[in-house]
Amino acid sequence: MRIVTGDIILPADTPNIQFADVLIEVRDISDADAPSQLIKEKRLHKVQLKPKGLIHFKINVPEAEAGRILSFRVHINKDGSGRVNEGDLLTTSIIPIPSKGSLDEIKIPVALI
């Protein structure tokens, strides 16, 4: 297991919110014709959001077998429902995680939906 640290990068159109929930997932996206598999998740509660802000995180990430592809998925939920709703923030691109070895600080941009 390795510890990965980084920042979630909030866009300029992020609303000012006092208490948002942040879900950070590590997913195995290796199989193109199948749903991704959840490998690890971390939840942050009552996170303050602001335009162009950063959310620092730390998560344990297992090493993957050769040929497997891991990626981050982030969902910032403004209403705490756990469902993706208008006004939430999401990753919109693949944020790859090397299968083995240490990682430098990772940057994860999210977009307002």
Secondary structure, 3 states (H helix, E strand, C coil): CEEEEEEEECCCCCCCEEEEEEEEEEEECCCCCCCCEEEEEEEEEEEEECCCCEEEEEEEECCCCCCCCEEEEEEEECCCCCCCCCCCEECCCCEEECCCCCCCCEEEECEEC
